[in-house]
C-alpha cells in the first residue's frame, strides 16, 4: 500500500512560540476547553473547518502555521 503521508496539527507548537495559552485561545475563539485540548494534542480524527477558521482568526495566523503536511512516498 502506498504511503500518502499525513497532516498533523501543530497548534501547540505555534502557541508556545507565540506565548499564547490554551485558556486564552479557548476564551477568544469561543471554544470548549476540551476542543482546544484535542487540537493542541493533535488528537482530532476529523477537523472542523469552522473551528480552524476561528483559531486562525484569533491567532492571526495562516492555516499552514498550524497544519503540517508530511508527504509520503508513492513507490
PyMOL Python script that loads the backbone (N, CA, C, O; Angstrom):
from pymol import cmd

cmd.read_pdbstr("""\
ATOM      1  N   UNK A   1       0.838  -1.185   0.000  1.00  0.00           N
ATOM      2  CA  UNK A   1       0.000   0.000   0.000  1.00  0.00           C
ATOM      3  C   UNK A   1       0.880   1.244   0.000  1.00  0.00           C
ATOM      4  O   UNK A   1       1.928   1.279   0.644  1.00  0.00           O
ATOM      5  N   UNK A   2       0.447   2.242  -0.717  1.00  0.00           N
ATOM      6  CA  UNK A   2       1.209   3.476  -0.815  1.00  0.00           C
ATOM      7  C   UNK A   2       1.103   4.298   0.463  1.00  0.00           C
ATOM      8  O   UNK A   2       0.039   4.372   1.077  1.00  0.00           O
ATOM      9  N   UNK A   3       2.197   4.907   0.853  1.00  0.00           N
ATOM     10  CA  UNK A   3       2.198   5.819   1.983  1.00  0.00           C
ATOM     11  C   UNK A   3       1.972   7.219   1.433  1.00  0.00           C
ATOM     12  O   UNK A   3       2.887   7.821   0.871  1.00  0.00           O
ATOM     13  N   UNK A   4       0.771   7.736   1.589  1.00  0.00           N
ATOM     14  CA  UNK A   4       0.417   9.029   1.010  1.00  0.00           C
ATOM     15  C   UNK A   4       0.739  10.195   1.938  1.00  0.00           C
ATOM     16  O   UNK A   4       0.496  11.349   1.586  1.00  0.00           O
ATOM     17  N   UNK A   5       1.272   9.912   3.094  1.00  0.00           N
ATOM     18  CA  UNK A   5       1.626  10.972   4.030  1.00  0.00           C
ATOM     19  C   UNK A   5       0.513  11.257   5.023  1.00  0.00           C
ATOM     20  O   UNK A   5      -0.451  10.499   5.141  1.00  0.00           O
ATOM     21  N   UNK A   6       0.667  12.364   5.730  1.00  0.00           N
ATOM     22  CA  UNK A   6      -0.341  12.722   6.735  1.00  0.00           C
ATOM     23  C   UNK A   6      -0.273  14.214   7.028  1.00  0.00           C
ATOM     24  O   UNK A   6       0.710  14.887   6.716  1.00  0.00           O
ATOM     25  N   UNK A   7      -1.330  14.702   7.628  1.00  0.00           N
ATOM     26  CA  UNK A   7      -1.382  16.090   8.066  1.00  0.00           C
ATOM     27  C   UNK A   7      -1.452  16.086   9.586  1.00  0.00           C
ATOM     28  O   UNK A   7      -2.300  15.418  10.176  1.00  0.00           O
ATOM     29  N   UNK A   8      -0.559  16.832  10.209  1.00  0.00           N
ATOM     30  CA  UNK A   8      -0.543  16.961  11.665  1.00  0.00           C
ATOM     31  C   UNK A   8      -0.954  18.367  12.059  1.00  0.00           C
ATOM     32  O   UNK A   8      -0.669  19.339  11.359  1.00  0.00           O
ATOM     33  N   UNK A   9      -1.625  18.453  13.184  1.00  0.00           N
ATOM     34  CA  UNK A   9      -1.976  19.750  13.757  1.00  0.00           C
ATOM     35  C   UNK A   9      -0.842  20.135  14.699  1.00  0.00           C
ATOM     36  O   UNK A   9      -0.577  19.439  15.679  1.00  0.00           O
ATOM     37  N   UNK A  10      -0.182  21.237  14.402  1.00  0.00           N
ATOM     38  CA  UNK A  10       0.960  21.691  15.215  1.00  0.00           C
ATOM     39  C   UNK A  10       0.592  22.975  15.959  1.00  0.00           C
ATOM     40  O   UNK A  10       1.423  23.863  16.149  1.00  0.00           O
ATOM     41  N   UNK A  11      -0.657  23.046  16.369  1.00  0.00           N
ATOM     42  CA  UNK A  11      -1.183  24.219  17.064  1.00  0.00           C
ATOM     43  C   UNK A  11      -0.435  24.491  18.357  1.00  0.00           C
ATOM     44  O   UNK A  11      -0.099  25.641  18.643  1.00  0.00           O
ATOM     45  N   UNK A  12      -0.168  23.461  19.137  1.00  0.00           N
ATOM     46  CA  UNK A  12       0.509  23.639  20.419  1.00  0.00           C
ATOM     47  C   UNK A  12       1.891  24.268  20.230  1.00  0.00           C
ATOM     48  O   UNK A  12       2.275  25.160  20.986  1.00  0.00           O
ATOM     49  N   UNK A  13       2.634  23.809  19.227  1.00  0.00           N
ATOM     50  CA  UNK A  13       3.953  24.391  18.934  1.00  0.00           C
ATOM     51  C   UNK A  13       3.832  25.870  18.603  1.00  0.00           C
ATOM     52  O   UNK A  13       4.600  26.694  19.099  1.00  0.00           O
ATOM     53  N   UNK A  14       2.853  26.200  17.752  1.00  0.00           N
ATOM     54  CA  UNK A  14       2.645  27.590  17.353  1.00  0.00           C
ATOM     55  C   UNK A  14       2.312  28.455  18.567  1.00  0.00           C
ATOM     56  O   UNK A  14       2.837  29.559  18.715  1.00  0.00           O
ATOM     57  N   UNK A  15       1.445  27.952  19.421  1.00  0.00           N
ATOM     58  CA  UNK A  15       1.029  28.715  20.594  1.00  0.00           C
ATOM     59  C   UNK A  15       2.197  28.923  21.557  1.00  0.00           C
ATOM     60  O   UNK A  15       2.335  30.003  22.132  1.00  0.00           O
ATOM     61  N   UNK A  16       3.031  27.911  21.739  1.00  0.00           N
ATOM     62  CA  UNK A  16       4.189  28.050  22.624  1.00  0.00           C
ATOM     63  C   UNK A  16       5.165  29.087  22.083  1.00  0.00           C
ATOM     64  O   UNK A  16       5.684  29.907  22.841  1.00  0.00           O
ATOM     65  N   UNK A  17       5.420  29.057  20.761  1.00  0.00           N
ATOM     66  CA  UNK A  17       6.321  30.030  20.144  1.00  0.00           C
ATOM     67  C   UNK A  17       5.813  31.456  20.304  1.00  0.00           C
ATOM     68  O   UNK A  17       6.598  32.397  20.424  1.00  0.00           O
ATOM     69  N   UNK A  18       4.496  31.603  20.304  1.00  0.00           N
ATOM     70  CA  UNK A  18       3.890  32.930  20.366  1.00  0.00           C
ATOM     71  C   UNK A  18       3.326  33.277  21.743  1.00  0.00           C
ATOM     72  O   UNK A  18       2.600  34.258  21.901  1.00  0.00           O
ATOM     73  N   UNK A  19       3.673  32.456  22.735  1.00  0.00           N
ATOM     74  CA  UNK A  19       3.301  32.709  24.127  1.00  0.00           C
ATOM     75  C   UNK A  19       1.791  32.947  24.318  1.00  0.00           C
ATOM     76  O   UNK A  19       1.370  33.925  24.937  1.00  0.00           O
ATOM     77  N   UNK A  20       1.007  32.032  23.770  1.00  0.00           N
ATOM     78  CA  UNK A  20      -0.448  32.101  23.896  1.00  0.00           C
ATOM     79  C   UNK A  20      -0.918  30.867  24.649  1.00  0.00           C
ATOM     80  O   UNK A  20      -0.547  29.747  24.297  1.00  0.00           O
ATOM     81  N   UNK A  21      -1.719  31.058  25.666  1.00  0.00           N
ATOM     82  CA  UNK A  21      -2.186  29.934  26.478  1.00  0.00           C
ATOM     83  C   UNK A  21      -3.414  29.274  25.856  1.00  0.00           C
ATOM     84  O   UNK A  21      -4.141  29.882  25.070  1.00  0.00           O
ATOM     85  N   UNK A  22      -3.618  28.048  26.221  1.00  0.00           N
ATOM     86  CA  UNK A  22      -4.813  27.325  25.765  1.00  0.00           C
ATOM     87  C   UNK A  22      -6.079  27.996  26.281  1.00  0.00           C
ATOM     88  O   UNK A  22      -7.078  28.090  25.568  1.00  0.00           O
ATOM     89  N   UNK A  23      -6.027  28.460  27.520  1.00  0.00           N
ATOM     90  CA  UNK A  23      -7.194  29.127  28.089  1.00  0.00           C
ATOM     91  C   UNK A  23      -7.553  30.386  27.313  1.00  0.00           C
ATOM     92  O   UNK A  23      -8.729  30.654  27.065  1.00  0.00           O
ATOM     93  N   UNK A  24      -6.549  31.152  26.933  1.00  0.00           N
ATOM     94  CA  UNK A  24      -6.804  32.382  26.186  1.00  0.00           C
ATOM     95  C   UNK A  24      -7.402  32.069  24.820  1.00  0.00           C
ATOM     96  O   UNK A  24      -8.370  32.706  24.403  1.00  0.00           O
ATOM     97  N   UNK A  25      -6.830  31.093  24.122  1.00  0.00           N
ATOM     98  CA  UNK A  25      -7.374  30.699  22.822  1.00  0.00           C
ATOM     99  C   UNK A  25      -8.810  30.214  22.967  1.00  0.00           C
ATOM    100  O   UNK A  25      -9.676  30.588  22.177  1.00  0.00           O
ATOM    101  N   UNK A  26      -9.062  29.390  23.962  1.00  0.00           N
ATOM    102  CA  UNK A  26     -10.405  28.855  24.197  1.00  0.00           C
ATOM    103  C   UNK A  26     -11.408  29.983  24.396  1.00  0.00           C
ATOM    104  O   UNK A  26     -12.493  29.975  23.814  1.00  0.00           O
ATOM    105  N   UNK A  27     -11.039  30.932  25.209  1.00  0.00           N
ATOM    106  CA  UNK A  27     -11.933  32.055  25.520  1.00  0.00           C
ATOM    107  C   UNK A  27     -12.175  32.931  24.295  1.00  0.00           C
ATOM    108  O   UNK A  27     -13.320  33.244  23.970  1.00  0.00           O
ATOM    109  N   UNK A  28     -11.104  33.327  23.618  1.00  0.00           N
ATOM    110  CA  UNK A  28     -11.229  34.249  22.490  1.00  0.00           C
ATOM    111  C   UNK A  28     -11.910  33.627  21.267  1.00  0.00           C
ATOM    112  O   UNK A  28     -12.596  34.318  20.513  1.00  0.00           O
ATOM    113  N   UNK A  29     -11.716  32.321  21.078  1.00  0.00           N
ATOM    114  CA  UNK A  29     -12.316  31.640  19.924  1.00  0.00           C
ATOM    115  C   UNK A  29     -13.717  31.120  20.225  1.00  0.00           C
ATOM    116  O   UNK A  29     -14.417  30.666  19.321  1.00  0.00           O
ATOM    117  N   UNK A  30     -14.131  31.185  21.493  1.00  0.00           N
ATOM    118  CA  UNK A  30     -15.458  30.703  21.867  1.00  0.00           C
ATOM    119  C   UNK A  30     -15.579  29.192  21.760  1.00  0.00           C
ATOM    120  O   UNK A  30     -16.625  28.665  21.381  1.00  0.00           O
ATOM    121  N   UNK A  31     -14.497  28.501  22.098  1.00  0.00           N
ATOM    122  CA  UNK A  31     -14.472  27.044  22.034  1.00  0.00           C
ATOM    123  C   UNK A  31     -14.658  26.447  23.423  1.00  0.00           C
ATOM    124  O   UNK A  31     -14.592  27.155  24.428  1.00  0.00           O
ATOM    125  N   UNK A  32     -14.887  25.153  23.468  1.00  0.00           N
ATOM    126  CA  UNK A  32     -14.857  24.430  24.725  1.00  0.00           C
ATOM    127  C   UNK A  32     -13.409  24.024  24.958  1.00  0.00           C
ATOM    128  O   UNK A  32     -12.687  23.721  24.009  1.00  0.00           O
ATOM    129  N   UNK A  33     -12.985  24.016  26.211  1.00  0.00           N
ATOM    130  CA  UNK A  33     -11.589  23.696  26.502  1.00  0.00           C
ATOM    131  C   UNK A  33     -11.206  22.320  25.966  1.00  0.00           C
ATOM    132  O   UNK A  33     -10.085  22.123  25.498  1.00  0.00           O
ATOM    133  N   UNK A  34     -12.132  21.374  26.034  1.00  0.00           N
ATOM    134  CA  UNK A  34     -11.869  20.017  25.542  1.00  0.00           C
ATOM    135  C   UNK A  34     -11.549  20.024  24.043  1.00  0.00           C
ATOM    136  O   UNK A  34     -10.693  19.270  23.581  1.00  0.00           O
ATOM    137  N   UNK A  35     -12.247  20.885  23.289  1.00  0.00           N
ATOM    138  CA  UNK A  35     -11.964  21.008  21.851  1.00  0.00           C
ATOM    139  C   UNK A  35     -10.553  21.533  21.640  1.00  0.00           C
ATOM    140  O   UNK A  35      -9.787  20.984  20.848  1.00  0.00           O
ATOM    141  N   UNK A  36     -10.219  22.592  22.348  1.00  0.00           N
ATOM    142  CA  UNK A  36      -8.890  23.190  22.218  1.00  0.00           C
ATOM    143  C   UNK A  36      -7.821  22.161  22.556  1.00  0.00           C
ATOM    144  O   UNK A  36      -6.815  22.055  21.855  1.00  0.00           O
ATOM    145  N   UNK A  37      -8.029  21.418  23.603  1.00  0.00           N
ATOM    146  CA  UNK A  37      -7.064  20.418  24.041  1.00  0.00           C
ATOM    147  C   UNK A  37      -6.832  19.358  22.959  1.00  0.00           C
ATOM    148  O   UNK A  37      -5.690  18.979  22.701  1.00  0.00           O
ATOM    149  N   UNK A  38      -7.896  18.886  22.335  1.00  0.00           N
ATOM    150  CA  UNK A  38      -7.756  17.870  21.280  1.00  0.00           C
ATOM    151  C   UNK A  38      -6.988  18.413  20.085  1.00  0.00           C
ATOM    152  O   UNK A  38      -6.168  17.701  19.504  1.00  0.00           O
ATOM    153  N   UNK A  39      -7.241  19.667  19.710  1.00  0.00           N
ATOM    154  CA  UNK A  39      -6.497  20.263  18.599  1.00  0.00           C
ATOM    155  C   UNK A  39      -5.030  20.456  18.992  1.00  0.00           C
ATOM    156  O   UNK A  39      -4.138  20.214  18.180  1.00  0.00           O
ATOM    157  N   UNK A  40      -4.778  20.883  20.208  1.00  0.00           N
ATOM    158  CA  UNK A  40      -3.398  21.101  20.661  1.00  0.00           C
ATOM    159  C   UNK A  40      -2.620  19.786  20.731  1.00  0.00           C
ATOM    160  O   UNK A  40      -1.417  19.762  20.468  1.00  0.00           O
ATOM    161  N   UNK A  41      -3.289  18.714  21.078  1.00  0.00           N
ATOM    162  CA  UNK A  41      -2.622  17.413  21.209  1.00  0.00           C
ATOM    163  C   UNK A  41      -2.618  16.611  19.909  1.00  0.00           C
ATOM    164  O   UNK A  41      -2.143  15.475  19.875  1.00  0.00           O
ATOM    165  N   UNK A  42      -3.151  17.209  18.838  1.00  0.00           N
ATOM    166  CA  UNK A  42      -3.226  16.530  17.543  1.00  0.00           C
ATOM    167  C   UNK A  42      -4.000  15.218  17.667  1.00  0.00           C
ATOM    168  O   UNK A  42      -3.606  14.202  17.095  1.00  0.00           O
ATOM    169  N   UNK A  43      -5.088  15.245  18.408  1.00  0.00           N
ATOM    170  CA  UNK A  43      -5.899  14.059  18.646  1.00  0.00           C
ATOM    171  C   UNK A  43      -7.199  14.072  17.846  1.00  0.00           C
ATOM    172  O   UNK A  43      -8.099  13.281  18.130  1.00  0.00           O
ATOM    173  N   UNK A  44      -7.315  14.943  16.866  1.00  0.00           N
ATOM    174  CA  UNK A  44      -8.537  15.050  16.075  1.00  0.00           C
ATOM    175  C   UNK A  44      -8.524  14.015  14.957  1.00  0.00           C
ATOM    176  O   UNK A  44      -7.525  13.869  14.253  1.00  0.00           O
ATOM    177  N   UNK A  45      -9.623  13.303  14.796  1.00  0.00           N
ATOM    178  CA  UNK A  45      -9.775  12.380  13.678  1.00  0.00           C
ATOM    179  C   UNK A  45     -10.391  13.116  12.487  1.00  0.00           C
ATOM    180  O   UNK A  45     -10.021  12.887  11.335  1.00  0.00           O
ATOM    181  N   UNK A  46     -11.329  13.995  12.788  1.00  0.00           N
ATOM    182  CA  UNK A  46     -11.974  14.820  11.768  1.00  0.00           C
ATOM    183  C   UNK A  46     -11.944  16.256  12.269  1.00  0.00           C
ATOM    184  O   UNK A  46     -12.426  16.562  13.359  1.00  0.00           O
ATOM    185  N   UNK A  47     -11.373  17.122  11.457  1.00  0.00           N
ATOM    186  CA  UNK A  47     -11.294  18.515  11.879  1.00  0.00           C
ATOM    187  C   UNK A  47     -12.522  19.281  11.408  1.00  0.00           C
ATOM    188  O   UNK A  47     -13.114  18.957  10.379  1.00  0.00           O
ATOM    189  N   UNK A  48     -12.889  20.280  12.158  1.00  0.00           N
ATOM    190  CA  UNK A  48     -13.998  21.159  11.836  1.00  0.00           C
ATOM    191  C   UNK A  48     -13.399  22.428  11.227  1.00  0.00           C
ATOM    192  O   UNK A  48     -12.652  23.147  11.890  1.00  0.00           O
ATOM    193  N   UNK A  49     -13.728  22.697   9.973  1.00  0.00           N
ATOM    194  CA  UNK A  49     -13.157  23.852   9.287  1.00  0.00           C
ATOM    195  C   UNK A  49     -13.561  25.170   9.941  1.00  0.00           C
ATOM    196  O   UNK A  49     -12.802  26.138   9.906  1.00  0.00           O
ATOM    197  N   UNK A  50     -14.741  25.210  10.531  1.00  0.00           N
ATOM    198  CA  UNK A  50     -15.168  26.425  11.233  1.00  0.00           C
ATOM    199  C   UNK A  50     -14.297  26.683  12.462  1.00  0.00           C
ATOM    200  O   UNK A  50     -13.966  27.830  12.763  1.00  0.00           O
ATOM    201  N   UNK A  51     -13.934  25.631  13.157  1.00  0.00           N
ATOM    202  CA  UNK A  51     -13.061  25.773  14.326  1.00  0.00           C
ATOM    203  C   UNK A  51     -11.670  26.206  13.885  1.00  0.00           C
ATOM    204  O   UNK A  51     -11.066  27.077  14.510  1.00  0.00           O
ATOM    205  N   UNK A  52     -11.153  25.605  12.809  1.00  0.00           N
ATOM    206  CA  UNK A  52      -9.844  26.024  12.299  1.00  0.00           C
ATOM    207  C   UNK A  52      -9.868  27.493  11.891  1.00  0.00           C
ATOM    208  O   UNK A  52      -8.901  28.221  12.118  1.00  0.00           O
ATOM    209  N   UNK A  53     -10.958  27.921  11.298  1.00  0.00           N
ATOM    210  CA  UNK A  53     -11.095  29.322  10.911  1.00  0.00           C
ATOM    211  C   UNK A  53     -11.080  30.239  12.128  1.00  0.00           C
ATOM    212  O   UNK A  53     -10.423  31.280  12.116  1.00  0.00           O
ATOM    213  N   UNK A  54     -11.799  29.856  13.173  1.00  0.00           N
ATOM    214  CA  UNK A  54     -11.808  30.646  14.411  1.00  0.00           C
ATOM    215  C   UNK A  54     -10.410  30.729  15.012  1.00  0.00           C
ATOM    216  O   UNK A  54      -9.966  31.799  15.429  1.00  0.00           O
ATOM    217  N   UNK A  55      -9.722  29.592  15.053  1.00  0.00           N
ATOM    218  CA  UNK A  55      -8.377  29.547  15.624  1.00  0.00           C
ATOM    219  C   UNK A  55      -7.435  30.460  14.853  1.00  0.00           C
ATOM    220  O   UNK A  55      -6.699  31.246  15.449  1.00  0.00           O
ATOM    221  N   UNK A  56      -7.459  30.357  13.528  1.00  0.00           N
ATOM    222  CA  UNK A  56      -6.575  31.193  12.708  1.00  0.00           C
ATOM    223  C   UNK A  56      -6.910  32.673  12.851  1.00  0.00           C
ATOM    224  O   UNK A  56      -6.010  33.513  12.861  1.00  0.00           O
ATOM    225  N   UNK A  57      -8.185  32.998  12.961  1.00  0.00           N
ATOM    226  CA  UNK A  57      -8.592  34.394  13.129  1.00  0.00           C
ATOM    227  C   UNK A  57      -8.096  34.936  14.463  1.00  0.00           C
ATOM    228  O   UNK A  57      -7.526  36.025  14.521  1.00  0.00           O
ATOM    229  N   UNK A  58      -8.313  34.181  15.529  1.00  0.00           N
ATOM    230  CA  UNK A  58      -7.888  34.622  16.861  1.00  0.00           C
ATOM    231  C   UNK A  58      -6.371  34.745  16.945  1.00  0.00           C
ATOM    232  O   UNK A  58      -5.856  35.697  17.531  1.00  0.00           O
ATOM    233  N   UNK A  59      -5.656  33.790  16.363  1.00  0.00           N
ATOM    234  CA  UNK A  59      -4.196  33.795  16.431  1.00  0.00           C
ATOM    235  C   UNK A  59      -3.562  34.679  15.358  1.00  0.00           C
ATOM    236  O   UNK A  59      -2.350  34.897  15.361  1.00  0.00           O
ATOM    237  N   UNK A  60      -4.389  35.188  14.438  1.00  0.00           N
ATOM    238  CA  UNK A  60      -3.912  35.996  13.313  1.00  0.00           C
ATOM    239  C   UNK A  60      -2.796  35.258  12.568  1.00  0.00           C
ATOM    240  O   UNK A  60      -1.713  35.795  12.334  1.00  0.00           O
ATOM    241  N   UNK A  61      -3.102  34.006  12.206  1.00  0.00           N
ATOM    242  CA  UNK A  61      -2.110  33.174  11.522  1.00  0.00           C
ATOM    243  C   UNK A  61      -2.706  32.557  10.272  1.00  0.00           C
ATOM    244  O   UNK A  61      -3.911  32.645  10.036  1.00  0.00           O
ATOM    245  N   UNK A  62      -1.870  31.944   9.489  1.00  0.00           N
ATOM    246  CA  UNK A  62      -2.292  31.208   8.302  1.00  0.00           C
ATOM    247  C   UNK A  62      -2.522  29.751   8.686  1.00  0.00           C
ATOM    248  O   UNK A  62      -1.967  29.259   9.668  1.00  0.00           O
ATOM    249  N   UNK A  63      -3.340  29.077   7.903  1.00  0.00           N
ATOM    250  CA  UNK A  63      -3.624  27.675   8.186  1.00  0.00           C
ATOM    251  C   UNK A  63      -2.343  26.839   8.159  1.00  0.00           C
ATOM    252  O   UNK A  63      -2.226  25.857   8.893  1.00  0.00           O
ATOM    253  N   UNK A  64      -1.391  27.223   7.319  1.00  0.00           N
ATOM    254  CA  UNK A  64      -0.125  26.489   7.224  1.00  0.00           C
ATOM    255  C   UNK A  64       0.751  26.674   8.460  1.00  0.00           C
ATOM    256  O   UNK A  64       1.731  25.952   8.640  1.00  0.00           O
ATOM    257  N   UNK A  65       0.400  27.639   9.313  1.00  0.00           N
ATOM    258  CA  UNK A  65       1.130  27.816  10.567  1.00  0.00           C
ATOM    259  C   UNK A  65       0.741  26.762  11.594  1.00  0.00           C
ATOM    260  O   UNK A  65       1.519  26.459  12.499  1.00  0.00           O
ATOM    261  N   UNK A  66      -0.462  26.200  11.458  1.00  0.00           N
ATOM    262  CA  UNK A  66      -0.935  25.245  12.463  1.00  0.00           C
ATOM    263  C   UNK A  66      -1.178  23.845  11.912  1.00  0.00           C
ATOM    264  O   UNK A  66      -1.455  22.920  12.676  1.00  0.00           O
ATOM    265  N   UNK A  67      -1.077  23.680  10.597  1.00  0.00           N
ATOM    266  CA  UNK A  67      -1.187  22.361   9.979  1.00  0.00           C
ATOM    267  C   UNK A  67       0.105  22.062   9.233  1.00  0.00           C
ATOM    268  O   UNK A  67       0.644  22.928   8.544  1.00  0.00           O
ATOM    269  N   UNK A  68       0.599  20.842   9.370  1.00  0.00           N
ATOM    270  CA  UNK A  68       1.850  20.459   8.726  1.00  0.00           C
ATOM    271  C   UNK A  68       1.620  19.183   7.895  1.00  0.00           C
ATOM    272  O   UNK A  68       1.141  18.169   8.402  1.00  0.00           O
ATOM    273  N   UNK A  69       1.972  19.267   6.627  1.00  0.00           N
ATOM    274  CA  UNK A  69       1.867  18.117   5.739  1.00  0.00           C
ATOM    275  C   UNK A  69       3.195  17.377   5.703  1.00  0.00           C
ATOM    276  O   UNK A  69       4.237  17.961   5.404  1.00  0.00           O
ATOM    277  N   UNK A  70       3.148  16.093   6.009  1.00  0.00           N
ATOM    278  CA  UNK A  70       4.306  15.227   5.862  1.00  0.00           C
ATOM    279  C   UNK A  70       4.009  14.324   4.676  1.00  0.00           C
ATOM    280  O   UNK A  70       3.137  13.457   4.739  1.00  0.00           O
ATOM    281  N   UNK A  71       4.742  14.539   3.603  1.00  0.00           N
ATOM    282  CA  UNK A  71       4.484  13.770   2.389  1.00  0.00           C
ATOM    283  C   UNK A  71       5.015  12.358   2.535  1.00  0.00           C
ATOM    284  O   UNK A  71       6.050  12.126   3.160  1.00  0.00           O
ATOM    285  N   UNK A  72       4.295  11.428   1.951  1.00  0.00           N
ATOM    286  CA  UNK A  72       4.714  10.045   1.941  1.00  0.00           C
ATOM    287  C   UNK A  72       5.374   9.701   0.615  1.00  0.00           C
ATOM    288  O   UNK A  72       5.604  10.567  -0.228  1.00  0.00           O
ATOM    289  N   UNK A  73       5.665   8.449   0.454  1.00  0.00           N
ATOM    290  CA  UNK A  73       6.251   8.007  -0.810  1.00  0.00           C
ATOM    291  C   UNK A  73       5.184   7.305  -1.634  1.00  0.00           C
ATOM    292  O   UNK A  73       4.273   6.681  -1.090  1.00  0.00           O
ATOM    293  N   UNK A  74       5.304   7.414  -2.932  1.00  0.00           N
ATOM    294  CA  UNK A  74       4.341   6.760  -3.823  1.00  0.00           C
ATOM    295  C   UNK A  74       5.003   5.599  -4.559  1.00  0.00           C
ATOM    296  O   UNK A  74       4.528   5.165  -5.608  1.00  0.00           O
ATOM    297  N   UNK A  75       6.082   5.111  -4.011  1.00  0.00           N
ATOM    298  CA  UNK A  75       6.806   3.997  -4.642  1.00  0.00           C
ATOM    299  C   UNK A  75       6.241   2.677  -4.215  1.00  0.00           C
ATOM    300  O   UNK A  75       6.725   1.631  -4.646  1.00  0.00           O
TER     301      UNK A  75
END
""", "prot")
cmd.dss("prot")
cmd.show_as("cartoon", "prot")
cmd.util.cbc("prot")
cmd.orient("prot")
